Amino acid sequence: QTITENFANVIHGLNANHLTDQVIQRSKRMILDTLGVGLLGSSTEVCHKVTQYKKLYRSDITSTIWGHLDFRLPPLYAAFVNGVAVHSMDFDDTWHPATHPSGAVLPAVIALSETFPQKKKATGLDLLLAFNVGIEVQGRLLHFSSEARNIPKRY
């Protein structure tokens, strides 16, 4: 089985029943922390620079830019801008070897969740599952990366 097939099988097999109470509580804490750091980061200079995308990209389907209720972008770019906001403060969560899981996953999950039609809105449990699948995929990619294993030796 290839790595891609392994990922696909794991992702396809996950459902909300796999989320233990401990995983749910830790995920909520990670999400709250990431939102707080992202809101703080939305006022940084680097975040202001990437918000210039509003002049380039328009779409009927849009997602919120954190900290700017009147500013929306297509989901891909909203996730990018919100991810930059999270990382710009460099207070987002981390694990060893070095990576920042929530700052990459949460902005994408939230941006996509905003695009669902009203009658098919994601539940909180759906959001937690998607968030944890993203964290799991990132962890597995990190595990398979020889570059990631070398990061602690370089710093």
N, C-alpha and C positions, 0 to 999 in steps of 0.2 A: 504494500500500500504506500502511495506517495504521501508526502507531507500535506499536500493540498487535499487529497482524499481523506486523510486523517482529520484535518480541520473541518472539512465539510461534514463528516460523520458525527463529530463531536457537536458541532453547532446545530445540526439538524435534530440531534437527539435531546437537546436541552429544552426543558420547559420549567414553568414556575414552580413545580413540585420539587425541583432540584435546589431551590433557594431555601436554605435552613434559616431559622430565626436569627442565628448569629450572622450569617451572610447578609440578610436583609438589614439588620441593625448597622453593621459596618458599612454597607453600601450607602445607606441613608447618610451616615456621617461623612463619607467620602464625597457624596453629591453636595451636601450642604457646604462643606469646606470648599469645594471647587466653585460653586456658585458665588460664595463670598469673595474668594480670590479673584474670580472673573469680574465681578462687579467693581471691585477695587481697581483691577487692571484696566477696566474700560475707560478710565480717565488718564491713562498713561500716554506719553508722546507716541510710542510705537503703535499703540492701538489707534490713535487718531490718524496716523499715517495709513494704516491698512483700511480704515473706513473710507478712504478715497474710492474704494471699489464702487460706492454708490453712484458715482458718475459714469461708470463703465457698464454695469450689469443691471438689467431690469428683467423682471419676470412677473407673471401673474401669480405664481406660487412663491411665497416669501416666508421667511422665518425672522424672529426677533433678534436684534443685536442687544445683548445684555447691557443694561444701564442707559439705554436710549429707546424709550418707548415709541418714539415717532420715527424710528429708523429701522427699515427691514431690507433684507437682501434675499436673493435666491438661496435655498438651503445650503448648498455647497459653500458659498461665500460667507453666509452667516456662521456656519460652523468654523470656518477658517478665522474670521474676525474674532469670534468668541474664544477660540483656542489660543489665539495670540494674546487676548486679554488675560486669560488664565496664566499663560507662561510668562507674561511680561513682568509679573511681580516675583516670580521664582519662589513662591511660597506654596505651590501646589504639591500634592502628595508625591511620594517617590518610593521605590523599592530597590532592592539590590539584586543584580547589578543595576546601575542607574537607569531609570526611566521614570516618566511622569504619566502614569496610566490614565488618571481621570481627566486631565487636561486635553488629552487627545480623543477620548471616548465620549465624554458627556456632551460637549458642544455638538457633535455629530448626531447623537441620539436625540437630543432636544430639538435640533433643527429639523430632523426628519419627522419627529412626532408631531410637529406643528403643521405638517403638510397633509396629514390624514383628513379625509372628509369628516364632517361633524358626526355622522352616524357610525363611523368606524374609529373614533378617537381611542387612542391607547389608554389603558388603565395605568395606575401607579405600579401595579405588579408587572405589567408589560414593560414599562420603562425600566424597572429594576432588573428584569430579565435581560433586556437588550444591553443595559449598562454592564451587567456581569458577563455576558457573552463577549462584549468588546474587550473587557479586562482580561478574560480568559484567552482570547485570541492574541492579544498583545503579549501576555505572559508566555504563551507557547512560541510565538515568534522570537521573543527574547531568549527563550531556552534553546532554540535551534540556531541562534546567531553566534558564531565564533567571535565576531566583532564585539558583541555585548559582553562576552566573558572577559575580554581584554580591557574593558573600560577601567576597572579599578586599578589595574597595573599602570595605566597611563596617567593617573591623577594622584 
